[in-house]
């Protein structure tokens, strides 16, 4: 049977949107899992919070690994088998941790496999959604990721409140995995993100076009800056409120939930607004608003003011990730879009590692009171980077020999939807 694309099979659009939403829900659920399990894991393994939290670094490392491999694997084996194989690894990691391994390294290995799974899910969902070329769609579907991050802590809290063992949280993930494998078999059967009959170029040939382009690097820096800002905010908000705002007895965790609730509302409410006024312009404005709100959080002391400001910070953070991803990927023709998405998402994940880590080191050297001004500076710098991003639809077809004759970087306006690399690139070594 001939493989179908989004353009050729209109009836499949809703099923693709549904499974992409489910994948992002799983990603959000898993992302929020580890912070909520630190306390029971401390009791089980007998390690400090600092040691237990190192597992999250392996989770991010797994996400980076699968994100880098996603474009090559999708090109070689297709979307269907890539998602199914990575979900099997994700399920394996959940099973390892569901049996409550007696040694901490075994638990960490399970977390690494969970990262491999979520990285592949998020990259695959973003790759598929980028081919829809629908302004608000990316933001609306990404709301499911925030929904998962909101629901997961409540479920874990209910388990802990009723003395249900922490390992049962991983059985929920096993159930998610089984459902995703089942639906992926049917939804992605004979499906391709674009017309692969016109795309017989190797990943290395595509990199030769992508890597010299300033457009790719600006989008990558914008996404990295966003992850630095968001992950620094989410991971250190509760400790900051506990240490410097006098909140305790679970109140910082509830305030953190309001942040994720704001992200969910922002992605649902501002998706059409961002698409209408422009993603670059709206993203720049949102960063400036976040700076002002963070300054307010720095000074306010009352619990009501803290909750409202945190909710608003999440509200304006919400559309930034889908806006930035679509700006960084939709400017490329479809033959290059999968590779561009893989590079941007994988490399930008280093921001998730470096941002919170650098903030923790700075806080250890000084005090956690630096949290608000650091976030303000990070957001302002990222806003400047975002001001250089924009979406330009491909207009001109790349002619044979263009890459040989022109030493400068090619922009997206010079790369057409009919991607035709030069004969010199065509004969380069295949990956």
C-alpha positions in Angstrom: 0.0 0.0 0.0 1.3 3.5 -0.9 2.2 5.6 2.1 -0.1 8.6 2.7 0.9 12.1 3.8 -1.1 14.7 5.8 -2.0 16.5 2.6 -3.1 13.4 0.8 -5.2 11.8 3.5 -7.3 14.5 5.0 -9.4 12.1 7.0 -6.4 11.0 9.0 -5.7 14.5 10.3 -7.9 14.1 13.4 -6.4 10.8 14.4 -2.9 12.2 14.0 -3.8 15.2 16.2 -5.3 12.9 18.8 -2.3 10.6 19.1 0.1 13.6 19.1 -2.0 15.1 22.0 -1.7 11.8 23.8 2.1 11.6 23.3 2.5 15.2 24.7 0.2 14.3 27.7 2.5 11.4 28.5 5.6 13.7 28.2 4.1 16.2 30.6 3.0 13.5 33.0 6.5 12.0 33.1 8.3 15.3 33.4 6.4 16.2 36.5 6.8 12.7 38.0 10.3 12.8 39.5 10.1 16.0 41.6 7.0 14.7 43.3 8.7 11.3 44.1 11.8 12.7 45.8 10.6 12.3 49.3 9.6 8.6 49.1 12.7 7.8 47.1 14.8 9.3 49.8 13.2 7.0 52.3 13.6 3.9 50.1 17.2 4.4 48.9 18.5 6.3 51.9 20.1 9.1 49.8 19.8 12.8 50.1 17.6 15.0 47.9 20.7 16.2 46.0 21.6 12.6 45.1 18.1 11.5 44.2 17.5 14.6 42.0 20.6 13.5 39.9 18.3 10.9 38.3 16.5 13.8 36.5 19.8 14.6 34.7 19.8 11.1 33.2 16.2 11.6 32.2 17.2 14.7 30.2 20.2 12.8 28.8 17.9 10.1 27.5 15.7 12.7 25.9 18.7 14.3 24.2 19.8 10.9 22.9 16.5 10.0 21.3 15.9 13.5 20.0 19.2 13.5 18.1 18.4 10.0 16.6 14.8 10.8 15.7 15.3 12.3 12.3 17.7 9.5 11.1 15.4 6.8 12.5 12.2 8.3 11.1 13.9 8.5 7.7 15.1 4.9 7.9 12.2 3.0 9.5 9.3 5.5 9.4 7.2 7.3 12.0 5.2 4.2 13.0 8.1 1.9 13.8 10.1 4.6 15.4 7.4 5.6 17.9 6.6 2.0 18.6 10.2 1.0 19.2 10.9 4.0 21.4 7.7 3.4 23.4 8.9 -0.2 24.1 12.1 1.3 25.6 9.9 3.7 27.6 7.8 0.9 28.9 10.9 -1.1 29.8 12.1 1.8 31.9 8.8 2.0 33.6 8.8 -1.7 34.4 12.2 -1.5 35.9 11.1 1.2 38.3 7.7 -0.3 38.9 9.4 -3.3 40.5 11.2 -1.0 42.9 14.8 -2.0 42.2 16.8 -2.4 45.4 19.9 -0.5 44.1 19.7 3.2 43.0 21.7 2.8 39.7 19.0 0.4 38.4 16.4 3.0 39.2 18.5 5.6 37.4 18.8 3.3 34.3 15.0 3.0 34.2 14.7 6.8 34.4 17.2 7.1 31.5 15.0 4.8 29.4 11.9 6.9 30.3 13.8 9.9 29.0 14.6 8.1 25.8 10.9 7.5 25.4 9.6 11.0 26.2 12.3 12.6 24.0 11.2 10.5 21.0 7.5 11.2 21.7 7.9 15.0 21.9 10.1 15.1 18.9 7.8 12.9 16.8 4.7 14.9 17.8 6.5 18.2 16.9 7.7 16.8 13.6 4.2 15.7 12.6 2.5 18.9 13.8 5.0 21.1 12.0 3.8 19.6 8.7 0.2 20.8 9.3 1.4 24.4 9.0 -1.5 25.6 11.0 -0.7 28.8 13.1 -2.4 28.1 16.5 -2.4 24.2 16.2 1.0 23.7 17.8 0.2 25.7 20.8 -3.3 24.1 21.3 -1.9 20.6 21.1 1.1 21.4 23.4 -1.5 22.3 26.0 -1.8 18.6 26.6 1.8 18.6 27.8 0.9 21.1 30.5 -2.2 19.2 31.3 -0.1 16.1 32.0 2.2 18.1 34.3 -0.8 19.4 36.2 -2.5 16.0 36.6 0.6 13.9 37.6 1.4 15.7 40.9 -2.3 15.3 42.0 -2.3 11.6 41.3 1.1 11.1 43.1 -0.2 13.2 46.0 -3.3 11.1 46.3 -1.2 7.9 46.2 1.1 9.2 49.0 -1.8 10.5 51.0 -3.4 7.0 51.0 -0.1 5.2 51.7 0.0 3.6 48.2 3.5 2.6 47.3 5.4 5.0 45.0 6.2 2.3 42.5 2.5 2.1 41.4 3.0 5.4 39.7 5.1 3.6 37.1 2.4 1.1 36.4 0.3 4.0 35.1 3.1 4.7 32.7 3.1 1.1 31.6 -0.5 1.4 30.8 0.2 4.6 28.8 2.8 2.7 26.8 0.6 -0.2 25.9 -2.1 2.2 24.6 0.4 4.2 22.6 1.9 1.2 20.9 -1.6 -0.1 20.1 -2.8 3.2 18.6 0.4 3.9 16.8 0.2 0.6 14.9 -3.1 1.8 13.3 -2.8 5.5 13.1 0.7 5.7 11.6 0.3 2.6 9.4 1.4 3.6 5.8 1.9 7.2 6.9 4.7 9.6 6.0 5.2 13.2 7.2 5.8 14.3 3.6 6.2 12.9 0.0 9.2 10.7 0.4 9.3 9.8 -3.3 10.9 13.2 -3.8 13.2 12.8 -0.8 15.9 10.3 -1.3 18.6 12.5 0.2 20.7 11.4 3.2 20.7 13.0 6.6 24.3 14.2 5.9 23.2 16.0 2.8 20.4 17.7 4.7 22.8 18.8 7.5 25.0 20.4 4.8 22.1 22.7 4.1 20.9 23.2 7.6 24.0 23.7 9.7 25.5 26.7 7.8 22.2 28.6 8.1 21.9 31.4 10.6 18.1 30.7 10.7 18.7 27.3 12.3 21.1 28.7 15.0 18.9 31.6 16.0 15.9 29.2 16.4 18.1 26.8 18.4 19.3 29.6 20.7 15.8 30.9 21.2 14.5 27.4 22.2 17.6 26.8 24.4 16.9 30.2 26.1 13.3 29.3 26.6 14.2 26.0 28.3 16.7 27.7 30.5 14.0 30.2 31.7 11.2 27.7 32.1 13.1 24.9 33.8 14.9 27.3 36.1 11.5 28.7 37.0 9.7 25.4 37.6 12.4 23.6 39.4 13.4 26.4 41.8 10.1 28.2 42.5 9.0 25.9 45.4 12.3 26.1 47.2 12.4 29.9 46.8 8.9 30.3 48.2 9.8 28.1 51.1 13.0 29.8 51.9 12.1 33.5 51.3 8.3 33.8 51.3 7.7 31.7 54.4 5.4 29.2 52.7 5.5 25.6 54.0 3.3 22.5 54.7 2.9 21.8 51.0 1.9 25.3 50.0 4.9 25.8 47.6 3.9 22.6 45.7 0.3 23.9 45.3 1.7 27.3 44.0 3.8 25.3 41.6 0.7 23.6 40.4 -0.8 27.0 39.7 2.2 27.7 37.5 1.5 24.6 35.3 -2.2 25.5 35.3 -1.3 28.9 34.0 0.8 27.3 31.3 -2.2 25.2 30.3 -4.5 28.1 30.1 -2.0 30.2 28.2 -1.6 27.7 25.5 -5.3 27.3 25.1 -6.2 31.1 25.3 -3.3 32.7 23.5 -2.8 30.3 20.6 -5.0 32.3 18.2 -3.8 35.6 19.5 -0.1 34.6 18.9 -0.9 33.4 15.4 -2.8 36.6 14.5 -0.3 39.2 15.7 2.8 37.1 14.8 4.7 34.6 16.8 7.9 36.7 17.0 6.1 39.8 18.1 3.9 38.0 20.6 6.8 36.0 22.1 8.9 39.1 22.6 6.0 40.8 24.4 5.4 37.8 26.6 9.0 37.7 27.8 8.8 41.3 28.7 5.6 40.8 30.6 7.1 37.8 32.4 10.0 40.0 33.5 7.6 42.5 35.0 5.6 39.7 36.8 8.7 38.1 38.2 9.7 41.5 39.6 6.3 41.6 41.3 6.8 38.1 42.7 10.2 39.3 44.0 8.5 42.0 46.1 5.1 40.7 47.1 4.7 38.8 50.4 1.0 37.8 50.6 0.0 34.3 49.6 -2.9 35.6 47.4 -0.5 37.9 45.4 2.0 35.1 45.1 -0.5 32.7 43.7 -2.0 35.2 41.2 1.5 36.3 40.0 2.6 32.7 39.6 -0.5 31.8 37.6 0.1 34.8 35.3 3.8 33.9 34.9 2.7 30.4 33.7 -0.1 32.0 31.5 2.5 34.0 29.5 5.1 31.2 29.5 2.5 28.8 28.0 2.6 29.7 24.3 6.3 30.3 24.2 7.5 26.7 23.6 5.1 25.9 20.6 5.7 29.4 19.2 9.5 29.0 19.3 9.4 25.5 17.9 7.2 26.4 15.0 9.3 29.5 14.3 12.4 27.4 14.2 11.1 24.6 12.1 8.2 25.7 9.8 10.5 28.1 7.9 12.1 25.0 6.3 10.8 23.0 3.4 9.2 19.7 4.3 12.2 17.6 3.2 14.4 19.4 5.7 11.8 19.9 8.5 12.3 16.6 10.3 16.0 17.1 10.5 15.7 20.7 11.6 13.2 19.7 14.4 15.5 16.9 15.6 18.5 19.2 15.8 16.7 22.1 17.5 14.9 20.0 20.1 17.9 17.8 21.0 20.4 20.6 21.3 18.1 23.0 23.1 17.6 20.3 25.8 21.1 21.2 27.1 19.3 24.3 28.4 17.2 22.1 30.7 20.5 20.8 32.1 22.5 23.9 32.4 19.9 26.4 33.5 18.7 24.8 36.8 22.2 23.5 37.5 23.9 26.9 37.1 21.2 28.5 39.2 21.7 25.9 42.0 25.4 26.6 42.0 24.9 30.3 42.2 22.4 29.9 44.9 24.8 27.7 46.9 27.5 30.3 46.6 25.2 33.2 47.6 21.5 32.7 48.5 18.3 31.6 46.8 17.2 35.2 47.0 18.9 35.7 43.6 16.2 33.5 42.0 13.9 36.3 40.7 16.6 38.6 39.3 18.3 35.7 37.6 15.0 34.6 35.9 14.4 38.3 34.8 17.9 38.5 33.2 17.4 35.1 31.4 14.0 36.1 30.1 15.3 39.5 28.8 18.3 37.9 27.0 16.0 35.3 25.4 13.6 38.1 24.3 16.4 39.7 22.5 17.3 36.4 20.7 13.6 35.8 19.9 13.4 39.3 18.2 15.7 37.9 15.5 13.5 34.9 14.7 10.7 34.9 12.1 8.8 32.5 9.8 9.5 32.8 6.1 7.7 30.3 3.9 10.0 28.8 1.2 9.6 30.6 -2.1 12.5 29.8 -4.4 13.5 26.4 -5.6 17.1 25.5 -4.9 18.7 24.9 -8.2 21.4 22.4 -8.9 24.9 23.7 -8.2 23.7 26.5 -5.9 25.4 24.9 -2.9 28.7 24.6 -4.9 28.6 28.1 -6.3 27.5 30.0 -3.2 29.9 30.0 -0.2 27.4 31.9 2.1 24.7 30.3 4.2 21.4 29.7 2.5 18.3 31.2 4.1 14.9 29.7 4.1 13.7 32.0 1.4 16.3 30.5 -0.9 15.3 26.9 -0.2 12.2 25.8 -2.0 9.7 23.1 -1.2 11.3 21.0 -3.9 14.6 20.3 -2.2 17.3 19.7 -4.9 20.8 19.4 -3.5 23.7 19.7 -5.8 25.3 16.7 -7.5 28.3 17.3 -5.3 26.2 16.7 -2.2 24.3 13.9 -3.8 27.5 11.8 -4.1 28.6 12.5 -0.5 28.8 9.6 1.9 25.5 8.3 3.2 24.6 8.0 6.8 
